[in-house]
Amino acid sequence: MAKKIACCGVDCAACDAYIASRTNNDAMRRSTAARWSRQHGVPVEADYINCDGCQQTAGKHLEYCAVCGIRTCCAEKHIATCAECGEYVCPRLQRGFEFLSGVLEMGPLDDLEARKNLEALRRKP
């Protein structure tokens, strides 16, 4: 599946919530909810695991999408991703990278896939 880059650089096409939604995979929803519960330190229900991707304005989104500062900022600036922003990497995005790396365990901060995705977009003409 081709990459589907969220505002923060996460590849939605590789995200378990996105995959579980697209394939209607309840087992994946349950395992994702269990992992996110552990990572966030709060209960996450399997019913929460439904998302059509950050870039979609309609459709299914995680509840967090409504309050995501990075997504809100991109919408206010009318840009698809932080790669298009003149303030790249701003403090908000840096905190997002730290969250992805630390809390969500998506890899080392200095080798974070989300950052690589945004930097690749910035290099495109």
VMD Tcl script that draws the C-alpha trace (Angstrom):
set ca {
  {0.00 0.00 0.00}
  {1.30 3.46 -0.87}
  {2.15 5.82 1.95}
  {-0.66 8.02 3.24}
  {1.04 10.76 5.25}
  {-0.73 12.42 8.18}
  {-0.14 16.04 9.18}
  {2.59 14.99 11.64}
  {4.32 12.65 9.21}
  {2.92 9.34 10.44}
  {2.16 6.96 7.58}
  {-1.55 6.23 8.08}
  {-1.32 3.27 5.71}
  {1.02 1.60 8.23}
  {-1.10 2.51 11.29}
  {-2.98 -0.32 12.98}
  {-6.05 1.89 13.56}
  {-6.22 2.78 9.87}
  {-5.61 -0.81 8.77}
  {-8.19 -2.18 11.23}
  {-10.75 0.31 9.90}
  {-10.03 -0.37 6.23}
  {-10.16 -4.16 6.72}
  {-12.85 -4.16 9.45}
  {-10.51 -6.29 11.57}
  {-11.91 -6.55 15.11}
  {-8.96 -8.62 16.36}
  {-6.59 -5.84 15.26}
  {-8.86 -3.26 16.92}
  {-8.67 -5.20 20.20}
  {-4.89 -5.64 20.07}
  {-4.38 -1.97 19.14}
  {-6.67 -0.87 21.97}
  {-4.73 -3.02 24.44}
  {-1.38 -1.61 23.29}
  {-2.63 1.99 23.31}
  {-4.12 1.46 26.79}
  {-0.68 0.40 28.02}
  {1.13 3.19 26.20}
  {-1.25 5.97 27.26}
  {-1.91 4.65 30.74}
  {-5.68 4.98 30.26}
  {-8.29 2.52 29.02}
  {-8.79 2.57 25.25}
  {-11.78 0.63 23.98}
  {-11.64 -1.37 20.75}
  {-14.65 0.62 19.48}
  {-12.36 3.69 19.48}
  {-10.10 2.13 16.84}
  {-11.71 3.50 13.67}
  {-9.90 5.94 11.41}
  {-9.91 6.84 7.73}
  {-6.74 8.91 8.06}
  {-5.81 12.33 9.33}
  {-6.10 14.01 5.94}
  {-9.77 13.08 5.54}
  {-12.18 15.83 6.53}
  {-15.15 13.44 6.56}
  {-15.36 9.83 7.62}
  {-14.08 8.04 10.68}
  {-11.45 9.62 12.90}
  {-10.02 8.83 16.28}
  {-11.52 11.06 18.96}
  {-8.07 12.57 19.47}
  {-8.12 13.99 15.94}
  {-10.62 16.62 17.09}
  {-8.11 18.03 19.59}
  {-4.79 17.24 17.87}
  {-2.85 20.49 17.86}
  {-0.79 19.49 14.84}
  {-3.84 18.61 12.75}
  {-5.61 21.81 13.86}
  {-2.57 23.93 13.00}
  {-2.31 22.41 9.51}
  {-6.03 23.03 8.92}
  {-5.71 26.65 10.06}
  {-2.75 27.18 7.73}
  {-4.49 25.32 4.87}
  {-1.59 22.90 4.46}
  {-1.70 19.12 4.22}
  {1.32 18.36 6.40}
  {3.89 20.11 8.53}
  {6.35 19.63 5.65}
  {4.68 22.60 3.95}
  {5.09 24.92 6.94}
  {7.64 27.72 7.04}
  {8.07 27.07 10.78}
  {9.18 23.43 10.32}
  {10.15 22.00 12.93}
  {8.15 24.12 15.39}
  {7.94 23.33 19.12}
  {4.48 21.75 18.67}
  {5.78 19.34 16.03}
  {8.88 18.59 18.09}
  {6.64 17.64 21.04}
  {4.64 15.49 18.60}
  {7.82 13.71 17.50}
  {8.75 13.14 21.16}
  {5.27 11.70 21.83}
  {5.48 9.40 18.80}
  {8.92 8.22 19.84}
  {8.44 7.94 23.59}
  {4.81 7.23 24.39}
  {3.82 5.46 21.18}
  {7.18 3.70 20.89}
  {7.43 4.36 17.14}
  {11.20 4.41 17.09}
  {14.16 6.46 18.27}
  {13.64 10.22 18.11}
  {16.68 10.76 15.88}
  {15.48 8.08 13.42}
  {11.71 8.60 13.58}
  {9.86 7.48 10.46}
  {7.35 10.37 10.75}
  {10.20 12.90 10.60}
  {11.72 11.08 7.61}
  {8.36 11.18 5.82}
  {8.02 14.94 6.35}
  {11.61 15.60 5.31}
  {11.08 13.56 2.14}
  {8.01 15.67 1.36}
  {10.03 18.86 1.95}
  {12.60 17.72 -0.62}
  {9.97 17.23 -3.34}
  {9.66 20.15 -5.78}
}
mol new
graphics top color blue
foreach p $ca { graphics top sphere $p radius 0.5 }
foreach p [lrange $ca 0 end-1] q [lrange $ca 1 end] { graphics top cylinder $p $q radius 0.2 }
display resetview
